[in-house]
Amino acid sequence: MAETVQQLLRERLDQDTPAVKYGDRVWTWREHLADASATAATLICLADPDRPLHVGTLLGNTPDMLTAMAAAGLGGYVLVGINNTRRGEALARDILRADCQILLTDPAHRALLDGLDIPDVQVFDVSSEQWSSLISSAPELAPHREVVPTDTFMMIFTSGTSGDPKAVQLPDRKSTR
């Protein structure tokens, strides 16, 4: 039995059963995880190996978010779900506090980043030609690390009842249940 998201997803790499349904489109596990593998390989290549590999997402509840989650699972790095209700300096502070070195966004959320001072954070719009070009030339996935159940799979920002959201760590083992 799989103990990590990485193991669970690897078990489905060759499955041709439905994995994602969105609108009229259906992706099989094979298709979905091929996209996720290319995404993970691309992000690992873009990352600074001397920094923690934290990839932020400022995405809607779409297949792009599911791909980002599966990519983190397969790639063995930490995904950071950025709270899209935050604005301005507060949003920048959240991104920097979570030590995101890469941030994935989409057209619905891209404008939230306009004018923000987020040094050393590479921002990619997953709908852009630039992103498509990077993904199409992705090497074979070599995971950032082999995950163990106690590793952090994802950090999710709370709603911030105290006014400042905190990044809550979601361990890998909890994500497989």
Salt bridges, closest charged atoms under 4 A:
GLU11 OE1 - ARG12 NH1 3.93
ASP14 OD1 - ARG30 NH1 3.53
ASP16 OD1 - ARG30 NE 2.73
ASP94 OD2 - ARG86 NE 2.84
ASP94 OD1 - ARG97 NH1 3.67
ASP99 OD1 - ARG51 NH2 3.49
ASP106 OD1 - HIS109 ND1 2.67
GLU146 OE1 - ARG10 NH1 2.87
ASP151 OD2 - ARG145 NE 3.22
ASP164 OD1 - ARG86 NH2 3.73
